[in-house]
Amino acid sequence: MTTGYHRKKQPELVRQQLLDVTAQVLADKGTAHLTLDLVAREAGVTKGGLLHHFPNKNALLEALCDELLRQMNDHIAEVMANDPEPTGRFSRAYLDVFSRKASEAGGTNTLYAALFAEANMRDRWRDWLEQCYRQHEDTDSALLAVIVRLAADGLWFVELIDGPKQLQDRRQELLAELNAMTRRK
């Protein structure tokens, strides 16, 4: 009797691969075409292997949303760490990160748009924003800081829909003015 080949189990790598594949499928095809079978096949694991990590499609989407929010937190924290001025620091970092997200290739933006189509993902995003706002209330609660973050959201949305050329032409000017607004008292 021969013994079958068994590869070493690396659950965290498999989990991350499943999330990466899910993100790619969402970016390419949207939530309507996302199936567990497709994700398992594209990730090179069995459906049982996928179900070990994520018991259903919703759990997979929630984990992906949580991973994207964790990455967003990390990017914002990294930008904040290099900003010596406390007042408006979170808003400047938020503007910086979201303006970079907006200018990324369409796949990332499509991924976020697909996630926002799901009510529970919007709830997770809202909860994340509320947590950020509470966490940075001492340094970023001024009205101008709030306006900057809302404008950053708007610029990101304009990129999501491949918005008007007039805004795209003035993008750098808008970003510079918004950044300056975070420093005003």
VOBA-1610 file (N, C-alpha, C; in pm, whole numbers, padded with zeros to 5 digits, always signed):
BEGIN
Met+00084-00118+00000Met+00000+00000+00000Met+00089+00125+00000Thr+00059+00217-00088Thr+00136+00340-00095Thr+00070+00449-00013Thr+00152+00533+00035Thr+00101+00645+00112Thr+00087+00765+00020Gly-00026+00833+00028Gly-00049+00951-00055Gly+00038+01067-00011Tyr+00062+01156-00102Tyr+00140+01276-00071Tyr+00052+01371+00008His+00106+01420+00116His+00034+01518+00197His+00119+01644+00206Arg+00065+01753+00160Arg+00140+01877+00173Arg+00122+01931+00315Lys+00219+02004+00360Lys+00215+02063+00493Lys+00099+02162+00499Lys+00023+02152+00605Lys-00092+02243+00619Lys-00042+02379+00666Gln-00089+02480+00601Gln-00055+02617+00636Gln-00185+02698+00637Pro-00263+02682+00744Pro-00398+02739+00744Pro-00403+02890+00722Glu-00307+02965+00777Glu-00312+03110+00759Glu-00283+03149+00614Leu-00193+03077+00551Leu-00165+03104+00409Leu-00285+03069+00322Val-00349+02957+00353Val-00468+02916+00277Val-00579+03018+00296Arg-00600+03061+00420Arg-00704+03160+00450Arg-00679+03288+00370Gln-00553+03336+00372Gln-00520+03459+00300Gln-00538+03441+00150Gln-00500+03325+00098Gln-00519+03296-00045Gln-00667+03301-00081Leu-00752+03246+00005Leu-00897+03249-00020Leu-00948+03392-00021Leu-00899+03475+00071Leu-00941+03616+00073Leu-00891+03690-00051Asp-00767+03663-00091Asp-00712+03728-00210Asp-00792+03691-00335Val-00824+03564-00348Val-00902+03518-00464Val-01041+03579-00461Thr-01102+03584-00344Thr-01235+03645-00331Thr-01231+03791-00376Ala-01129+03864-00332Ala-01115+04005-00371Ala-01102+04016-00523Gln-01023+03928-00583Gln-01004+03934-00728Gln-01133+03903-00803Val-01206+03802-00757Val-01333+03766-00821Val-01432+03882-00809Leu-01440+03942-00691Leu-01531+04057-00673Leu-01491+04172-00764Ala-01362+04200-00771Ala-01315+04310-00855Ala-01342+04283-01002Asp-01329+04158-01043Asp-01348+04123-01185Asp-01493+04104-01223Lys-01573+04043-01133Lys-01707+03998-01171Lys-01820+04047-01083Gly-01790+04099-00964Gly-01896+04145-00874Gly-01953+04033-00789Thr-02036+04071-00693Thr-02090+03973-00597Thr-02183+03873-00662Ala-02250+03912-00769Ala-02347+03820-00832Ala-02279+03693-00883His-02153+03702-00922His-02083+03587-00979His-01992+03518-00878Leu-01990+03566-00755Leu-01905+03506-00653Leu-01972+03381-00597Thr-01907+03267-00612Thr-01956+03143-00552Thr-01842+03078-00476Leu-01878+02998-00378Leu-01776+02927-00301Leu-01699+02830-00390Asp-01771+02766-00482Asp-01704+02674-00575Asp-01598+02746-00658Leu-01632+02863-00709Leu-01538+02940-00790Leu-01416+02981-00707Val-01439+03031-00587Val-01327+03074-00502Val-01236+02955-00470Ala-01295+02842-00432Ala-01215+02723-00400Ala-01131+02681-00521Arg-01195+02675-00636Arg-01126+02632-00759Arg-01010+02727-00792Glu-01038+02858-00789Glu-00935+02957-00823Glu-00821+02958-00721Ala-00852+02926-00595Ala-00750+02924-00490Ala-00674+02792-00486Gly-00723+02693-00559Gly-00655+02564-00562Gly-00676+02482-00437Val-00792+02499-00373Val-00826+02419-00255Val-00960+02351-00279Thr-00989+02253-00197Thr-01119+02187-00208Thr-01225+02278-00147Lys-01348+02252-00184Lys-01457+02330-00123Lys-01460+02304+00027Gly-01431+02181+00068Gly-01422+02150+00211Gly-01315+02232+00281Gly-01202+02252+00211Gly-01096+02336+00267Gly-01142+02479+00285Leu-01216+02529+00187Leu-01272+02665+00198Leu-01370+02671+00315Leu-01458+02571+00323Leu-01561+02571+00429Leu-01500+02557+00568His-01381+02500+00576His-01310+02493+00704His-01282+02634+00756His-01248+02724+00667His-01215+02862+00705His-01338+02952+00708Phe-01428+02932+00614Phe-01545+03019+00599Phe-01667+02931+00576Pro-01758+02923+00675Pro-01871+02829+00663Pro-01973+02865+00555Asn-01970+02989+00506Asn-02064+03029+00402Asn-02012+03155+00331Lys-02080+03193+00226Lys-02039+03309+00146Lys-02038+03436+00229Asn-02136+03453+00315Asn-02142+03574+00397Asn-02021+03583+00490Ala-01983+03472+00550Ala-01865+03472+00638Ala-01739+03508+00559Leu-01731+03462+00436Leu-01617+03494+00350Leu-01615+03644+00319Leu-01729+03700+00284Leu-01737+03844+00255Leu-01707+03928+00378Glu-01758+03886+00494Glu-01731+03960+00617Glu-01582+03958+00649Ala-01519+03842+00632Ala-01375+03832+00658Ala-01296+03921+00562Leu-01338+03926+00437Leu-01271+04012+00339Leu-01289+04159+00377Cys-01408+04196+00414Cys-01434+04335+00456Cys-01348+04370+00577Asp-01342+04280+00675Asp-01259+04304+00793Asp-01112+04318+00756Glu-01066+04237+00662Glu-00927+04244+00617Glu-00900+04378+00548Leu-00992+04423+00464Leu-00974+04552+00397Leu-00973+04667+00497Leu-01058+04659+00597Leu-01061+04764+00700Leu-00932+04761+00783Arg-00881+04642+00811Arg-00754+04631+00883Arg-00642+04695+00801Gln-00640+04667+00672Gln-00539+04727+00585Gln-00553+04879+00582Met-00677+04926+00577Met-00702+05070+00577Met-00647+05133+00706Asn-00676+05068+00819Asn-00623+05116+00948Asn-00471+05122+00944Asp-00409+05017+00893Asp-00262+05012+00887Asp-00207+05125+00801His-00269+05150+00685His-00223+05257+00596His-00239+05394+00663Ile-00352+05416+00726Ile-00376+05544+00794Ile-00276+05562+00907Ala-00254+05458+00987Ala-00159+05466+01099Ala-00017+05496+01048Glu+00019+05436+00937Glu+00152+05458+00879Glu+00169+05605+00837Val+00069+05661+00773Val+00076+05801+00731Val+00078+05892+00854Met-00005+05861+00953Met-00010+05942+01075Met+00124+05941+01149Ala+00192+05828+01147Ala+00320+05816+01218Ala+00426+05910+01162Asn+00410+05951+01038Asn+00506+06041+00974Asn+00462+06186+00974Asp+00356+06217+01046Asp+00302+06353+01052Asp+00324+06408+01193Pro+00412+06506+01209Pro+00444+06556+01343Pro+00336+06646+01405Glu+00244+06695+01324Glu+00144+06790+01374Glu+00016+06716+01416Pro-00016+06715+01547Pro-00131+06638+01594Pro-00266+06687+01540Thr-00288+06818+01539Thr-00418+06869+01496Thr-00440+06840+01348Gly-00547+06766+01320Gly-00582+06732+01183Gly-00506+06613+01126Arg-00423+06550+01207Arg-00338+06439+01158Arg-00420+06324+01098Phe-00525+06284+01168Phe-00607+06174+01116Phe-00673+06214+00984Ser-00724+06337+00977Ser-00791+06381+00854Ser-00694+06389+00737Arg-00571+06434+00762Arg-00471+06437+00655Arg-00438+06294+00609Ala-00423+06204+00704Ala-00393+06065+00669Ala-00509+06003+00593Tyr-00631+06030+00638Tyr-00751+05978+00572Tyr-00756+06028+00428Leu-00733+06158+00410Leu-00731+06218+00276Leu-00623+06153+00190Asp-00505+06136+00246Asp-00394+06078+00172Asp-00426+05934+00128Val-00472+05854+00221Val-00500+05713+00192Val-00614+05699+00092Phe-00721+05775+00112Phe-00835+05762+00022Phe-00807+05823-00115Ser-00723+05924-00122Ser-00690+05978-00254Ser-00602+05879-00330Arg-00517+05805-00259Arg-00437+05701-00325Arg-00526+05584-00367Lys-00621+05546-00282Lys-00715+05438-00318Lys-00793+05477-00443Ala-00833+05602-00449Ala-00913+05648-00563Ala-00835+05640-00693Ser-00705+05661-00686Ser-00627+05663-00810Ser-00572+05525-00847Glu-00598+05423-00763Glu-00553+05288-00796Glu-00630+05235-00917Ala-00578+05129-00972Ala-00646+05065-01086Ala-00788+05030-01047Gly-00876+05027-01144Gly-01019+05006-01122Gly-01057+04885-01041Gly-00974+04781-01038Gly-01009+04659-00966Gly-01038+04681-00820Thr-00954+04759-00753Thr-00974+04785-00611Thr-01103+04862-00589Asn-01126+04963-00670Asn-01249+05040-00656Asn-01372+04954-00683Thr-01362+04867-00782Thr-01474+04777-00811Thr-01500+04684-00694Leu-01393+04640-00630Leu-01406+04555-00512Leu-01484+04626-00402Tyr-01447+04749-00372Tyr-01519+04824-00269Tyr-01665+04847-00309Ala-01688+04880-00433Ala-01825+04900-00479Ala-01907+04772-00462Ala-01847+04658-00493Ala-01917+04530-00477Ala-01949+04504-00330Leu-01854+04533-00243Leu-01880+04512-00100Leu-01990+04605-00049Phe-01989+04729-00097Phe-02090+04824-00051Phe-02230+04786-00096Ala-02240+04698-00193Ala-02372+04651-00237Ala-02438+04564-00131Glu-02361+04516-00036Glu-02412+04429+00071Glu-02437+04513+00197Ala-02559+04508+00249Ala-02596+04591+00365Ala-02507+04566+00486Asn-02476+04441+00515Asn-02395+04415+00634Asn-02251+04463+00616Met-02204+04474+00493Met-02070+04530+00470Met-02072+04681+00490Arg-02179+04745+00446Arg-02193+04889+00471Arg-02197+04915+00622Asp-02266+04827+00695Asp-02271+04842+00841Asp-02132+04830+00903Arg-02054+04734+00855Arg-01918+04717+00907Arg-01834+04842+00877Trp-01848+04896+00756Trp-01774+05016+00718Trp-01815+05134+00807Arg-01946+05150+00826Arg-01996+05259+00911Arg-01942+05245+01053Asp-01944+05123+01107Asp-01893+05099+01242Asp-01744+05134+01250Trp-01669+05100+01145Trp-01527+05133+01141Trp-01508+05285+01141Leu-01586+05355+01059Leu-01576+05501+01055Leu-01609+05563+01191Glu-01715+05514+01254Glu-01753+05567+01385Glu-01642+05545+01487Gln-01579+05430+01482Gln-01468+05402+01573Gln-01352+05498+01546Cys-01319+05520+01419Cys-01212+05614+01383Cys-01244+05754+01433Tyr-01367+05798+01412Tyr-01406+05933+01453Tyr-01395+05948+01605Arg-01439+05846+01680Arg-01427+05852+01826Arg-01279+05853+01868Gln-01200+05770+01806Gln-01060+05756+01842Gln-00982+05886+01820His-01020+05963+01720His-00945+06084+01685His-01024+06212+01715Glu-01121+06200+01802Glu-01208+06313+01835Glu-01129+06433+01891Asp-01027+06406+01971Asp-00952+06516+02033Asp-00875+06600+01931Thr-00831+06540+01822Thr-00748+06613+01726Thr-00818+06644+01593Asp-00932+06579+01567Asp-00992+06591+01434Asp-01143+06610+01437Ser-01193+06680+01538Ser-01338+06702+01543Ser-01379+06840+01491Ala-01282+06923+01457Ala-01314+07055+01402Ala-01394+07038+01273Leu-01483+07132+01249Leu-01571+07126+01133Leu-01493+07111+01002Leu-01383+07184+00987Leu-01304+07174+00864Leu-01247+07034+00846Ala-01207+06969+00954Ala-01154+06832+00945Ala-01263+06736+00897Val-01383+06754+00948Val-01496+06670+00906Val-01525+06693+00757Ile-01524+06819+00717Ile-01548+06853+00575Ile-01442+06788+00486Val-01316+06789+00530Val-01209+06727+00452Val-01234+06578+00434Arg-01273+06509+00541Arg-01298+06364+00530Arg-01417+06335+00439Leu-01521+06417+00450Leu-01636+06398+00361Leu-01598+06426+00216Ala-01515+06526+00194Ala-01468+06555+00058Ala-01381+06440+00005Ala-01299+06382+00092Ala-01217+06266+00052Ala-01308+06151+00008Asp-01415+06129+00085Asp-01512+06026+00047Asp-01574+06058-00089Gly-01607+06185-00109Gly-01666+06226-00236Gly-01572+06208-00354Leu-01445+06244-00335Leu-01347+06225-00442Leu-01330+06077-00474Trp-01332+05995-00370Trp-01320+05850-00391Trp-01441+05799-00470Phe-01558+05847-00434Phe-01680+05806-00505Phe-01675+05848-00651Val-01629+05970-00676Val-01618+06018-00814Val-01527+05926-00895Glu-01419+05878-00832Glu-01330+05783-00900Glu-01400+05649-00923Leu-01482+05606-00825Leu-01554+05479-00839Leu-01642+05478-00964Ile-01703+05593-00991Ile-01795+05601-01105Ile-01728+05660-01229Asp-01595+05676-01221Asp-01519+05734-01331Asp-01579+05870-01367Gly-01585+05954-01264Gly-01658+06079-01267Gly-01613+06183-01368Pro-01671+06302-01357Pro-01651+06409-01455Pro-01504+06446-01474Lys-01467+06468-01597Lys-01330+06504-01631Lys-01289+06636-01564Gln-01384+06727-01546Gln-01352+06856-01483Gln-01294+06835-01343Leu-01348+06738-01270Leu-01295+06710-01136Leu-01159+06641-01145Gln-01145+06553-01239Gln-01017+06484-01255Gln-00906+06582-01291Asp-00938+06682-01372Asp-00840+06783-01411Asp-00795+06869-01293Arg-00880+06883-01193Arg-00848+06970-01079Arg-00813+06889-00954Arg-00792+06761-00971Arg-00771+06671-00857Arg-00657+06717-00765Gln-00540+06745-00821Gln-00426+06786-00738Gln-00453+06917-00666Glu-00517+07009-00733Glu-00554+07137-00672Glu-00650+07114-00556Leu-00748+07028-00575Leu-00844+06995-00469Leu-00775+06931-00350Leu-00687+06836-00377Leu-00617+06767-00268Leu-00530+06864-00188Ala-00463+06954-00256Ala-00378+07052-00187Ala-00462+07143-00098Glu-00576+07189-00149Glu-00663+07276-00069Glu-00721+07201+00051Leu-00763+07077+00030Leu-00818+06997+00141Leu-00712+06973+00247Asn-00591+06944+00205Asn-00482+06925+00301Asn-00459+07052+00381Ala-00459+07165+00314Ala-00440+07294+00383Ala-00552+07319+00483Met-00673+07278+00450Met-00787+07298+00541Met-00768+07225+00674Thr-00697+07114+00674Thr-00677+07039+00800Thr-00585+07113+00895Arg-00514+07214+00846Arg-00418+07288+00928Arg-00474+07421+00977Arg-00593+07455+00929Arg-00655+07581+00972Arg-00725+07563+01105Lys-00725+07668+01180Lys-00791+07665+01312Lys-00928+07725+01303
//
